[in-house]
């Protein structure tokens, strides 16, 4: 089997397992934390270290465009002053495959000390992060799909899928209209109303 065929096989297996393991209960719990915070005028933030930081930036944009304004919180700068963007009662989504990353632990502790709730996104349901969070979304993979089974590939895919699932739950709750979406995303082909939406 070629390297590409091996990756395709593992990516399909891991993505399928991630999707099959999603359940309404855990997503509703995470969504409720967000709804409750926003109902009180609080905000949503998202953070990660390393590759999950790129997932966090993407998700901040996706969530914001679909009705849940979300701010990217730098995973390490948070403990060097960026926790100043937080207000007590805010919710922070924290992403870590291992759930044991030292820098993210420090950030999550600082977040909690600033009076915020934490939604954990991790591949390890027994990890520090999973247990620390007020809600935990599990994005577990057995195989990253690469020669060393180290570089984040499939775990990044799983984290993205899990958070996209959360975005769908939140968007349905918000019931934003096509007109509202276009206001948030006026550029490109997506920024135009389709004929059946006018």
TABEL-V461146 format. One record per pair of residues at least 12 apart in sequence whose ideal C-beta (glycine too) atoms are under 10 Angstrom apart, sorted by the first residue. I is the first residue (numbers start at 1). J is the second residue. Records with the same first field share a line. If there is no record, write none. Layout:
# TABEL-V461146
I=J / J
This chain:
# TABEL-V461146
3=145 / 146 / 147
6=143 / 145 / 146 / 147
7=143 / 144 / 145 / 146 / 147 / 153 / 154
8=145
9=143 / 145
10=141 / 142 / 143 / 144 / 145 / 146 / 149 / 153 / 154
11=141 / 143 / 144 / 145 / 153 / 154 / 157 / 158
12=145 / 154
13=141 / 142 / 143 / 145 / 154
14=139 / 140 / 141 / 142 / 143 / 144 / 145 / 153 / 154 / 155 / 157 / 158 / 161
15=141 / 154 / 157 / 158 / 160 / 161
17=140 / 141 / 142 / 154 / 158
18=123 / 138 / 139 / 140 / 141 / 154 / 155 / 157 / 158 / 159 / 160 / 161 / 162 / 165
19=158 / 161 / 162 / 165
21=138 / 139 / 140 / 158 / 162
22=137 / 138 / 139 / 161 / 162 / 165 / 166 / 169
23=138
24=169
26=135 / 136 / 137 / 138 / 162 / 165 / 166
27=135 / 137 / 162 / 165 / 166 / 168 / 169 / 170
28=135 / 169 / 173
29=119 / 134 / 135 / 136 / 137
30=91 / 93 / 117 / 119 / 120 / 121 / 133 / 134 / 135 / 136 / 137 / 162 / 163 / 165 / 166 / 169 / 170
31=68 / 119 / 135 / 166 / 167 / 168 / 169 / 170 / 172 / 173
32=135 / 169 / 173
33=91 / 93 / 117 / 118 / 119 / 133 / 134 / 135
34=63 / 68 / 70 / 91 / 93 / 117 / 119 / 135 / 166 / 169 / 170 / 173
35=68 / 91 / 170 / 173 / 174
36=89 / 91 / 117
37=87 / 89 / 90 / 91 / 116 / 117
38=67 / 68 / 69 / 89 / 90 / 91 / 170 / 174
40=89 / 90
41=87 / 89
42=86 / 87 / 88 / 89 / 90 / 91 / 115 / 116 / 117
43=68 / 69 / 70 / 71 / 85 / 86 / 87 / 89 / 90 / 91 / 92 / 116
44=60 / 63 / 64 / 68 / 69 / 70 / 71 / 73 / 90 / 91 / 92 / 93 / 116 / 117 / 119 / 170
45=60 / 70 / 71 / 72 / 73 / 78 / 82 / 83 / 85 / 86 / 90 / 91 / 92 / 93 / 94 / 111 / 116
46=58 / 59 / 60 / 63 / 70 / 71 / 72 / 73 / 75 / 91 / 92 / 93 / 94 / 95 / 119 / 121 / 163
47=60 / 71 / 72 / 73 / 74 / 75 / 76 / 77 / 78 / 82 / 92 / 93 / 94 / 95 / 96 / 104 / 107 / 108 / 111 / 118
48=72 / 73 / 74 / 75 / 93 / 94 / 95 / 96 / 97 / 101 / 103 / 104 / 107 / 121 / 159
49=74 / 75 / 76 / 94 / 95 / 96 / 101 / 102 / 103 / 104 / 105 / 106 / 107
50=75 / 95 / 96 / 97 / 101 / 103 / 104 / 152 / 156
51=95 / 97 / 151 / 152 / 153 / 155 / 156 / 159
52=75 / 94 / 95 / 96 / 97 / 101 / 104 / 121 / 122 / 139 / 152 / 155 / 156 / 159 / 160
53=72 / 73 / 74 / 75 / 76 / 95 / 104
54=95 / 152 / 156 / 160
55=95 / 121 / 139 / 152 / 155 / 156 / 157 / 159 / 160 / 162 / 163
56=70 / 72 / 73 / 74 / 75 / 93 / 94 / 95 / 121 / 159 / 163
57=72 / 74
58=72 / 160 / 163 / 164
59=72 / 93 / 95 / 121 / 159 / 160 / 162 / 163 / 164 / 166 / 167
60=72 / 73 / 93
61=185
62=160 / 163 / 164 / 166 / 167 / 171
63=93 / 163 / 164 / 166 / 167 / 170 / 171
64=167 / 184 / 185
65=167 / 171 / 176 / 181 / 183 / 184 / 185 / 190
66=164 / 167 / 168 / 170 / 171 / 172 / 174 / 176 / 180 / 181 / 184 / 185
67=167 / 170 / 171 / 172 / 173 / 174 / 175 / 176 / 177 / 180 / 181 / 184
68=166 / 167 / 169 / 170 / 171 / 173 / 174 / 176
69=184
70=91 / 93 / 167 / 170
71=85 / 86 / 90 / 92
72=85
73=85 / 86 / 90 / 92 / 93 / 94 / 107 / 111 / 116
74=107
75=94 / 95 / 96 / 101 / 103 / 104 / 106 / 107 / 108
76=103 / 104 / 106 / 107
77=107
78=92 / 94 / 103 / 104 / 106 / 107 / 108 / 110 / 111 / 114
79=103 / 106 / 107 / 109 / 110 / 111
80=110
82=107 / 110
83=107 / 110 / 111 / 113 / 114 / 116
84=114
85=114
86=110 / 111 / 113 / 114 / 115 / 116
87=114 / 115 / 116
88=114 / 115 / 116
89=114 / 115 / 116 / 117
90=111 / 114 / 115 / 116 / 117
91=111 / 116 / 117 / 118 / 119 / 134 / 135
92=107 / 108 / 110 / 111 / 112 / 114 / 116 / 117 / 118 / 119 / 120 / 133 / 134
93=117 / 118 / 119 / 120 / 121 / 133 / 135 / 137 / 163 / 166
94=107 / 108 / 111 / 118 / 119 / 120 / 121 / 122 / 129 / 132 / 133
95=119 / 120 / 121 / 122 / 123 / 129 / 137 / 139 / 155 / 156 / 159 / 160 / 162 / 163
96=108 / 120 / 121 / 122 / 123 / 124 / 127 / 128 / 129 / 130 / 139 / 155 / 159
97=121 / 122 / 123 / 124 / 127 / 129 / 139 / 140 / 141 / 144 / 152 / 154 / 155 / 156 / 158 / 159
98=122 / 123 / 124 / 127 / 128 / 129 / 155
99=120 / 121 / 122 / 123 / 124 / 125 / 126 / 127 / 128 / 129 / 130 / 131 / 132 / 133 / 136 / 138
100=122 / 124 / 127 / 128 / 129 / 130
101=122 / 127 / 128 / 129
102=128
104=120 / 122 / 128 / 129 / 132
105=128 / 129 / 132
108=120 / 128 / 129 / 132 / 133
109=132
111=132
112=132 / 133 / 134
116=134
117=133 / 134 / 135
118=132 / 133 / 134 / 135 / 136
119=133 / 134 / 135 / 136 / 137 / 163 / 166
120=132 / 133 / 134 / 135 / 136 / 137 / 138
121=133 / 135 / 136 / 137 / 138 / 139 / 158 / 159 / 160 / 162 / 163 / 166
122=136 / 137 / 138 / 139 / 140 / 155 / 159 / 162
123=138 / 139 / 140 / 141 / 142 / 152 / 154 / 155 / 158 / 159 / 162
124=136 / 138 / 139 / 140
125=138 / 140
135=166
137=159 / 162 / 163 / 165 / 166
138=158 / 162
139=154 / 155 / 156 / 157 / 158 / 159 / 160 / 161 / 162 / 163 / 165
140=155 / 158 / 162
141=153 / 154 / 155 / 156 / 157 / 158 / 159
142=154 / 155
143=155
144=156 / 157
145=157
177=197
178=192 / 193 / 194 / 196 / 197 / 198
179=193 / 197 / 198
181=193 / 197
182=194 / 197
